[in-house]
Amino acid sequence: MEKPCVMLALTSRQLAASLEQALSGAALAAPCCCEEDARAFLAMRRPDVVICDAPGDGASLSQLQRLREVTGGAPLAMVSDGPMGAVADAEYLEADDVLERPFSEVRLRTCVATLTRLRRAEQQARAAAQAMSMRALAARDAFVEMFSALIEYRNQPRGHHLDRIRTGVRLLLTAYRALYPERALPQAQEDAIVQASVLHDIGAVGVPDSILLKPGRLTPEEYDIMKKHTAVGAASLSSPALPEGDLLIDAARAITASHHERWDGSGYPEGLRGEQIPLAARAVAVCDVLDALLGPRVYRREMSFDEALSSLVDGRGTLFDPDLIDALLSARQAFEELYRAMPPAQD
């Protein structure tokens, strides 16, 4: 096992030097008897164990709590001149050991060895948990990609539609964050919305091919059936087996259920209006309509980018969140580059 690294955060340089000598050969001990010493040491590495003064013996309670923070939660062994008071303080501070003076070299080395094993076991456990979490996230990402591939296949001929939606939502939320930083979402939530955006039409699996792939305009009856895809999608993501509070699942539910709601309440399925509509769904709505307008249809030609953008601006404050339309306008160049790279006409 690699030698423990011990930070001797003690006010007495004499005591620190004595402990450094006692640990020689068993640990790499560094006296840190002032703030400058401590900063220099922590700039180079993090300790396995910290040996410090007990409260009242050279340290204050706040100093010890701060020591916990700056060392990344390294185990604390407190040196005390008193047998009982220090123990009580140690329990209050959740210190890992108390070295009551006088103590032997064996006691010191045993303390350091035990706390080092504790520290490294905790680090290994965290690393294992992180690895498991990363594998779980990778599996979830693969699951989302699989579903999006199935949706893409089902919704031919709009082949790169989902790639454009995902990239467009990222561009739109980035622009929204720049324009309205006080309303910006946490980065993890924003990332979840971008990832979930490709699932917006997952409910289309419940729509007959004769309607979903119909080249011409839908009849009112067919349109009513098509509108049910929002409820089907939301229901598919409401299984008790899916975790509550998961950012990706929550974003996907909001998007699938509400991406056809409109700012003025004229959308479906619930007729939500304004900020009743989740931001995730409002963002996907803008990108989804933009993509539809730029793609060819049997009953109309595809629009130019200027025409499509003008149509969205016409819906500012009625069909679409006005702030998101402003964000779209501010990111116009990035969106034009996206559609030059993946034009719908080539789907």
C-alpha positions as CSV (number, residue, x, y, z in Angstrom):
1,M,0.0,0.0,0.0
2,E,1.2,3.5,-0.8
3,K,2.4,5.4,2.2
4,P,-0.3,7.5,3.8
5,C,-0.1,11.3,3.3
6,V,-0.6,13.0,6.7
7,M,-1.3,16.7,7.1
8,L,-0.1,18.0,10.5
9,A,-2.4,21.0,11.0
10,L,-1.0,21.9,14.4
11,T,-0.3,25.3,15.9
12,S,2.8,24.0,17.7
13,R,5.7,23.7,15.3
14,Q,7.6,21.6,18.0
15,L,4.7,19.1,18.2
16,A,4.4,19.0,14.4
17,A,8.1,18.3,14.1
18,S,7.9,15.6,16.8
19,L,5.0,13.8,15.0
20,E,6.7,14.1,11.6
21,Q,9.8,12.4,13.1
22,A,7.6,9.7,14.8
23,L,5.9,8.9,11.4
24,S,9.1,8.8,9.5
25,G,9.2,5.7,7.3
26,A,5.5,4.9,7.9
27,A,3.9,8.0,6.3
28,L,4.6,11.1,4.3
29,A,3.9,13.8,7.0
30,A,3.8,17.5,6.3
31,P,3.8,20.1,9.1
32,C,1.2,22.8,8.2
33,C,1.4,25.2,11.2
34,C,0.1,28.3,9.5
35,E,-2.4,29.2,6.7
36,E,0.4,29.7,4.2
37,D,1.8,26.2,4.9
38,A,-1.7,24.7,4.6
39,R,-2.4,26.4,1.3
40,A,0.9,25.4,-0.2
41,F,0.4,21.8,0.8
42,L,-3.2,21.5,-0.4
43,A,-2.2,23.0,-3.8
44,M,-0.1,20.0,-4.3
45,R,-2.2,17.1,-2.9
46,R,-5.0,16.0,-0.7
47,P,-4.1,14.2,2.6
48,D,-5.3,10.7,3.6
49,V,-5.3,11.8,7.3
50,V,-5.3,15.2,9.1
51,I,-3.9,15.5,12.6
52,C,-5.0,18.7,14.2
53,D,-5.4,20.5,17.5
54,A,-8.6,19.8,19.4
55,P,-10.9,22.8,20.1
56,G,-9.5,24.8,23.0
57,D,-6.0,23.2,22.5
58,G,-5.1,25.6,19.6
59,A,-8.0,25.3,17.3
60,S,-11.5,26.7,17.1
61,L,-14.6,24.8,16.1
62,S,-15.0,26.8,12.9
63,Q,-11.4,26.2,12.0
64,L,-11.9,22.5,12.3
65,Q,-15.1,22.5,10.3
66,R,-13.2,24.5,7.6
67,L,-10.4,21.9,7.7
68,R,-13.0,19.2,6.9
69,E,-14.1,21.1,3.8
70,V,-10.7,22.1,2.3
71,T,-9.2,18.6,2.7
72,G,-12.1,16.9,0.9
73,G,-13.4,15.2,4.0
74,A,-10.2,13.6,5.1
75,P,-10.4,11.7,8.4
76,L,-9.5,13.9,11.4
77,A,-7.4,12.8,14.4
78,M,-7.4,15.5,17.1
79,V,-4.5,15.9,19.6
80,S,-5.8,16.7,23.0
81,D,-4.2,17.5,26.4
82,G,-7.5,16.6,28.2
83,P,-9.0,13.2,28.3
84,M,-12.8,13.9,28.4
85,G,-13.5,17.3,27.0
86,A,-11.7,16.5,23.8
87,V,-13.7,13.3,23.4
88,A,-17.0,15.2,23.8
89,D,-15.8,17.8,21.2
90,A,-14.6,15.0,18.9
91,E,-18.1,13.4,19.0
92,Y,-19.6,16.8,18.2
93,L,-17.3,17.3,15.3
94,E,-17.6,13.7,14.2
95,A,-13.8,13.4,14.5
96,D,-12.5,10.0,13.6
97,D,-10.0,9.6,16.5
98,V,-8.6,11.5,19.5
99,L,-4.9,11.2,20.4
100,E,-4.7,12.0,24.1
101,R,-1.3,13.2,25.2
102,P,1.0,11.6,26.1
103,F,0.6,8.9,23.4
104,S,3.1,6.4,22.1
105,E,4.6,6.2,18.6
106,V,2.8,2.9,18.1
107,R,-0.5,4.6,19.0
108,L,0.2,7.3,16.5
109,R,1.2,5.0,13.7
110,T,-1.8,2.7,14.3
111,C,-4.1,5.7,14.3
112,V,-2.7,6.9,10.9
113,A,-2.8,3.4,9.4
114,T,-6.4,2.8,10.5
115,L,-7.7,6.1,9.3
116,T,-5.9,5.7,6.0
117,R,-7.6,2.4,5.4
118,L,-10.9,4.1,6.2
119,R,-10.2,6.9,3.8
120,R,-9.1,4.7,0.9
121,A,-12.0,2.3,1.4
122,E,-14.4,5.3,1.2
123,Q,-12.6,6.5,-2.0
124,Q,-12.8,3.0,-3.6
125,A,-16.5,2.8,-2.7
126,R,-17.2,6.2,-4.2
127,A,-15.3,5.3,-7.3
128,A,-17.2,2.0,-7.7
129,A,-20.5,3.8,-7.2
130,Q,-19.5,6.4,-9.8
131,A,-18.5,3.7,-12.2
132,M,-21.9,1.9,-11.7
133,S,-23.6,5.2,-12.1
134,M,-21.7,5.9,-15.3
135,R,-22.6,2.5,-16.7
136,A,-26.3,3.1,-15.8
137,L,-26.2,6.5,-17.5
138,A,-24.5,5.0,-20.6
139,A,-27.2,2.3,-20.7
140,R,-29.9,4.9,-20.4
141,D,-28.4,7.0,-23.1
142,A,-28.2,3.9,-25.4
143,F,-31.9,3.3,-24.6
144,V,-32.9,6.8,-25.6
145,E,-30.9,6.5,-28.8
146,M,-32.6,3.2,-29.6
147,F,-36.0,4.7,-29.1
148,S,-35.1,7.8,-31.2
149,A,-33.9,5.5,-34.0
150,L,-37.2,3.6,-33.9
151,I,-39.1,6.9,-34.0
152,E,-36.9,8.2,-36.9
153,Y,-37.5,4.9,-38.8
154,R,-41.3,5.1,-38.3
155,N,-41.5,8.8,-39.2
156,Q,-39.8,8.5,-42.6
157,P,-39.3,10.6,-44.7
158,R,-38.1,13.1,-42.1
159,G,-34.9,11.2,-41.6
160,H,-32.7,13.7,-39.7
161,H,-35.5,15.4,-38.0
162,L,-34.5,14.2,-34.5
163,D,-30.9,15.2,-35.0
164,R,-32.0,18.7,-35.9
165,I,-34.4,18.9,-33.0
166,R,-31.8,17.8,-30.5
167,T,-29.2,20.3,-31.8
168,G,-31.8,23.0,-32.2
169,V,-33.1,22.7,-28.7
170,R,-29.5,22.9,-27.4
171,L,-28.9,26.1,-29.5
172,L,-32.2,27.6,-28.3
173,L,-31.7,26.9,-24.6
174,T,-28.1,28.3,-24.9
175,A,-29.4,31.5,-26.4
176,Y,-32.2,31.7,-23.8
177,R,-29.6,31.4,-21.1
178,A,-27.6,34.2,-22.6
179,L,-30.6,36.5,-22.9
180,Y,-32.2,35.6,-19.6
181,P,-29.5,34.4,-17.2
182,E,-31.8,34.9,-14.2
183,R,-34.3,32.4,-15.6
184,A,-31.7,29.9,-16.9
185,L,-32.1,26.3,-15.8
186,P,-29.4,24.3,-14.0
187,Q,-27.1,22.8,-16.6
188,A,-28.0,19.2,-15.7
189,Q,-31.7,20.0,-16.3
190,E,-30.9,21.7,-19.6
191,D,-28.9,18.7,-20.7
192,A,-31.8,16.4,-19.8
193,I,-34.2,18.5,-21.9
194,V,-31.9,18.3,-24.9
195,Q,-31.6,14.5,-24.5
196,A,-35.3,14.0,-24.0
197,S,-36.2,16.2,-26.9
198,V,-35.8,13.3,-29.4
199,L,-38.6,11.5,-27.6
200,H,-41.2,14.2,-28.3
201,D,-43.1,12.1,-30.8
202,I,-42.7,8.7,-29.0
203,G,-46.5,8.5,-28.9
204,A,-46.6,8.3,-32.7
205,V,-46.3,4.5,-32.2
206,G,-50.0,4.6,-31.3
207,V,-51.0,6.3,-34.6
208,P,-51.9,4.1,-37.6
209,D,-49.5,4.3,-40.5
210,S,-52.3,5.3,-42.8
211,I,-52.5,8.6,-40.8
212,L,-48.9,9.0,-39.6
213,L,-47.4,8.6,-43.1
214,K,-50.2,10.1,-45.1
215,P,-48.6,12.4,-47.7
216,G,-51.5,14.9,-48.0
217,R,-53.5,16.9,-45.4
218,L,-55.3,15.0,-42.7
219,T,-59.1,15.1,-42.4
220,P,-60.5,16.5,-39.1
221,E,-61.2,13.0,-38.0
222,E,-57.6,11.9,-38.8
223,Y,-56.2,14.9,-37.1
224,D,-58.1,14.0,-33.9
225,I,-56.5,10.6,-33.9
226,M,-53.1,12.1,-34.6
227,K,-53.5,14.5,-31.6
228,K,-53.7,11.4,-29.3
229,H,-50.0,10.8,-29.7
230,T,-49.3,13.3,-26.9
231,A,-51.4,11.3,-24.5
232,V,-49.9,8.0,-25.7
233,G,-46.4,9.3,-25.3
234,A,-47.0,10.7,-21.8
235,A,-48.7,7.5,-20.7
236,S,-45.8,5.4,-21.9
237,L,-43.5,7.5,-19.6
238,S,-45.8,7.2,-16.6
239,S,-45.0,3.6,-15.6
240,P,-44.5,3.1,-11.9
241,A,-41.3,1.4,-12.8
242,L,-39.8,4.7,-14.0
243,P,-38.1,6.7,-11.3
244,E,-39.7,9.9,-10.0
245,G,-37.5,12.9,-9.8
246,D,-35.2,11.7,-12.6
247,L,-34.3,14.8,-14.7
248,L,-34.4,12.9,-18.1
249,I,-37.7,11.1,-17.4
250,D,-39.4,14.3,-16.0
251,A,-38.3,16.2,-19.1
252,A,-39.5,13.5,-21.5
253,R,-42.9,13.4,-19.8
254,A,-43.3,17.2,-20.0
255,I,-42.2,17.3,-23.7
256,T,-44.3,14.4,-24.9
257,A,-47.4,15.6,-23.2
258,S,-47.1,19.3,-24.0
259,H,-45.1,20.1,-27.1
260,H,-48.3,20.9,-29.0
261,E,-49.6,23.3,-26.4
262,R,-49.5,26.9,-27.5
263,W,-48.7,30.1,-25.6
264,D,-52.3,31.5,-26.0
265,G,-54.0,28.3,-24.9
266,S,-55.1,27.2,-28.4
267,G,-53.0,24.0,-28.4
268,Y,-53.6,20.5,-27.2
269,P,-54.2,18.2,-25.3
270,E,-54.9,20.3,-22.2
271,G,-55.2,23.9,-23.6
272,L,-52.4,25.1,-21.3
273,R,-51.3,28.6,-21.8
274,G,-48.2,30.7,-21.1
275,E,-45.9,29.4,-18.4
276,Q,-48.3,26.7,-17.5
277,I,-46.6,24.9,-20.4
278,P,-43.2,23.5,-19.2
279,L,-40.2,25.3,-20.7
280,A,-38.9,22.0,-22.1
281,A,-42.1,21.6,-24.1
282,R,-42.1,25.3,-25.2
283,A,-38.6,24.9,-26.5
284,V,-39.3,21.7,-28.4
285,A,-42.4,23.3,-29.9
286,V,-40.4,26.1,-31.5
287,C,-37.8,23.7,-32.9
288,D,-40.4,21.2,-34.1
289,V,-42.4,23.8,-36.0
290,L,-39.3,25.4,-37.5
291,D,-38.3,22.0,-38.8
292,A,-41.7,21.2,-40.2
293,L,-41.8,24.6,-42.1
294,L,-38.4,24.0,-43.6
295,G,-39.3,20.6,-44.9
296,P,-41.2,19.8,-48.1
297,R,-44.8,18.7,-48.1
298,V,-47.0,17.3,-50.9
299,Y,-49.4,20.1,-50.3
300,R,-46.8,22.9,-50.2
301,R,-43.3,23.7,-51.1
302,E,-40.6,23.9,-48.4
303,M,-40.1,27.4,-47.1
304,S,-36.8,29.3,-47.1
305,F,-35.2,30.0,-43.8
306,D,-36.3,33.6,-43.8
307,E,-39.9,32.6,-44.6
308,A,-40.0,30.0,-41.8
309,L,-38.4,32.4,-39.3
310,S,-41.0,35.0,-40.3
311,S,-43.8,32.6,-39.7
312,L,-42.5,31.8,-36.2
313,V,-42.1,35.5,-35.4
314,D,-45.7,36.0,-36.5
315,G,-46.6,33.5,-33.7
316,R,-44.6,35.3,-31.1
317,G,-46.7,35.7,-28.0
318,T,-49.7,33.8,-29.5
319,L,-48.5,30.4,-30.5
320,F,-45.0,30.5,-29.1
321,D,-43.2,31.8,-25.9
322,P,-42.1,35.3,-26.9
323,D,-38.8,35.0,-25.0
324,L,-37.9,31.8,-26.9
325,I,-38.6,33.4,-30.2
326,D,-36.3,36.2,-29.2
327,A,-33.7,33.6,-28.3
328,L,-34.2,32.0,-31.7
329,L,-33.6,35.3,-33.4
330,S,-30.5,35.9,-31.4
331,A,-29.2,32.4,-32.5
332,R,-30.3,32.8,-36.1
333,Q,-26.8,32.2,-37.6
334,A,-26.3,29.0,-35.6
335,F,-29.7,27.7,-36.8
336,E,-28.9,28.6,-40.4
337,E,-25.7,26.7,-40.1
338,L,-27.5,23.7,-38.7
339,Y,-30.0,23.6,-41.6
340,R,-27.2,24.0,-44.1
341,A,-25.5,21.0,-42.6
342,M,-28.6,18.9,-42.4
343,P,-31.2,20.2,-44.8
344,P,-34.7,18.6,-44.5
345,A,-35.1,18.4,-48.2
346,Q,-32.4,15.7,-48.3
347,D,-34.2,13.5,-45.8
